[in-house]
Amino acid sequence: MDTQRRGVDSEAVAELQSSVDTDDVAELAERLHSEDSDERAGAAWRLVEAASRRPTAVRAHLDDVVACVDDDDRWVRRGATWVVAELAERQPDALSVKFSELVELTDADDQLVRQNGAVAVAGVTKRYPGRATTGLSKLAELTADEDQLLARYAEEAFRDVTEAIAARADDAGYPMLVRAAEAYADLLPDDVEVITVGDDEDPAHPVYVSFGKDAPVDAGAADDAPQEHPPAEIPDPPSVTVTRADLEPDLKIGSTPLTTDFRASIVDDTLEHGLVTFRRLDATDEAVREAFQNALGQWAAVDDHDHVESVLGAGEDWAATRYDDGDTLAQRGAPNTIAEATWLVDRITRAVSYAHARGVVHGGLHPGVIRYLETPVGAWDAPLVADWGFAHATSGLRTPPIPRQFAAPEHRNPGTYGRFDQSTDVFGLGALAYYLLTGEPPVTGESVVPASHRNPALPAAVDSLFDRSLATDKQARFETVLGFQTAFDRLAGDLAGEVAP
């Protein structure tokens, strides 16, 4: 325990420790509950020494220690958080489930508690790459802390943790990619692949880490997984029309910037299973409500396609669709195999092409609007494209109207790049295909990371598809969705064989 290097009053610590006459870990843990604050503080600082020499023994009393990080006495808080930091460095698995609490420590008022929190966050993040985005984002922010000691430590820890995680990812055969805000990009080691984005891209996570392990694999590389296949047929939607009086919303299942979604029961025997998804419009702005109505009309005009979600009823401020429990591609993530990803891209593309042939533009494709229809066991669940025209209505509430990582330039800056049109859907299909084949959203900075870099199982030929479909300039994209579909069909044989019917 180097208190001098951390700027701690060593004499005060020694005096507190001398007030406790035992080194028995169990007894020290018991004294953390004393009514005497000096005794609690003395026990905490004795446990600091024990944690450095006997971490396993201290770990057995971790709950007692963590309960003291909010103690009224600052020396108790300081000692308890130092114990936590020692354990995070020596036995990080003990604190992985308390990671959010460790992050909160870095926002404490007390300088030493913040330092201890940073040490703890670094220790756990270094051991658990799944914490990398949150952990590295927090360490990056701390490099600008007013406490110069903490700022220097955070910068050193940021590089050390990043190098350790990158080495583990490389050993496991998964490519590691870091998307970092410009303010923090220079902190990253030279041998780590970095994409620099605007500082306001994702304020909550200025450093975002992804790994190729989330990408789909060749079916042959998943020999231990059941070999599923496309469904033989897509179940027909219910041939009914429901009214608002038929519906009894009883459980919230999700929300969008435009609507709140509920499970709704049918009050009579209109539907066999008795449930629909009820979409309630939350906006009060008249222009948005009018755009919502127009969107529902466009949606209903194309919902006879197998892969378009069916509208079972609608009103001025609501719509009812086939019940799906709020299950979307955004919730599921990319499928396990390239074969399934390829099939999903094909089905979604055909649905959008069908709509374009009838003069209907979706305008806001992203994983949250791809819902699923359950199919028989052994078959892939069928994708259903929903929320037709909702992006246009939502644009009256926010910019961009869809998640930024999937937003076309015209979503983010319509004044420069123009209105939503068929070319916007070409971009959206490219973004969805990229996500389905790599497990990651396309980068919304100056360039797109080649899909074959994100997922080594993909052929390099796929990159040209995304270079064109995700082009900033509309004129550089495929002229039509049919053009995108034709190009994708040519690639399908290299991806997963012929596209299944």
Steps between C-alpha positions, in 0.01 A plus 500: 500500500684808374309782667770758437489452121124555510530817710336345809577624852704199618502615861122521507475149355748361752311661788171349380656157460644516853150549638418140402678223687454206263606382154240224481308563177168370628520715812601804297198448275280486809644827628398674179154503659616674820319813612842662554611660171869486599470127563327452163770702326779313682349166398467614139864606479616179667305314231688698235823338619330160521362533145850544360630188679191280548248604234308173514434541872380858453288403202288282725382821671461713188137588570598650836767709329277619215234604751752752638577685177209734581588539870444840656867514606739587219787291641273196506404568138861545402612179667210293371547617140874435525420141600271476199777631275750247640259213436415624151867482409564161661167316464289697251245220464381584852388844383383442143133492604545828689653680203236773479564584865873528428431742218287712734795533738689698238238776532538535877577835664799363688822503299638176646173313450506604133855371469401170659203475265726549198737227619206265552345576159835440330554170683163353404504635145842350438371156596157522332503631140120513506538802732740673261263759355382628839834459676715664236246779450517582869881485512517724192280760667716489815810597301361855511427494875609801707689261729830473310597178676173338397530636145851355460393165642193488273713562191749226595220258590312575177798393289586204720144365503456552124823312424400213728153467345640522146751225577226272636278568199788425265579173681134400470498574127249784520580836339468791741377836374481820704278790401619803696404863527765726350595633845612153612622331182864592567493317832470163324808286425629514142434130431126525576264564207322827574218682327471865603151647528359835604511581870118510513449166322420307820556722806430213740771284341775711341697176460315205347668160473376215281628152428457267205358232731154656457509454121326215321716205394496257213252222570785252475681680780204444732500123492368477853195711414178358356480551124189711456346606171248744350136431586303307240232769511420823681183487712226727371399795717159492668231594249325737740459870560499628856364825638621698801197373695623143448834565673604492865871593534634325810882481482763738364742311275709780349516853368632710214547878475156506341295233679465295815426136427278274706373148499127528457228245557204468269173528691325234293595205280622714211846335512571141588787583739330817625803733481632780276775759525343839573704802384393822674610832349646722773558820302259792528647717221242525224752462217643186658153353550415570136827336388415199718166465325666519159753238608227259605333540162824420318571205730156349443552530124790249508418275795381218274864398449620198701781700660312820583338521843120496467287792616187353660342833591583868537363832622609859540751419772543123497568192291465130570728238346554129532625418850878447520586573867713794387757259352732686261835457328638769733420275797616174343817622335657343194424131434752225568576407140570682177243280330219634718631857473502469121144371497381781727660766276334344198154490660518856630628630167218332309243658733645848443524440124132398499408824678704717264322345203179636656640844570553449875831594668583376849741783578642368828637146481695386806499189725221635721246486216574137407265283698474123503232242436550167671523198270513122563793357696806456281413792271624857518248750632367725224586873494220752471570863404293738713466875566463607138517879473559540875843659445339788309252555785776472762712759317258758638615403850874430471798494267598241397166319526662156525805373696803701390711190427254406223404850386565609142655844442155633406367386838771697679507806276203518264579861414824389334418150376132528414179325598439133573439307179572165334873565527455528878366144498802386298719639779275337761523159333877535483512587869278205594701261282822625659358443847363155419829383350740653754305536823591870512332817367674683218726780615341840456827693480695591190537140381354154547721229646516226233256224593764238426716658774215485748419138409793303353253231384377738228664520156667828408255535211226596745674828581416653163130442568522717812730757341219572259184449705634703794642783294449850639396639161165364382625504141776255591258240643316237304236678296223273628438231758480257210860594417604424860306173488667393176848576638423315820366199311833477312683488833265249661681201351827614658329572830282198562408331174194588299245713681227269628151556358 
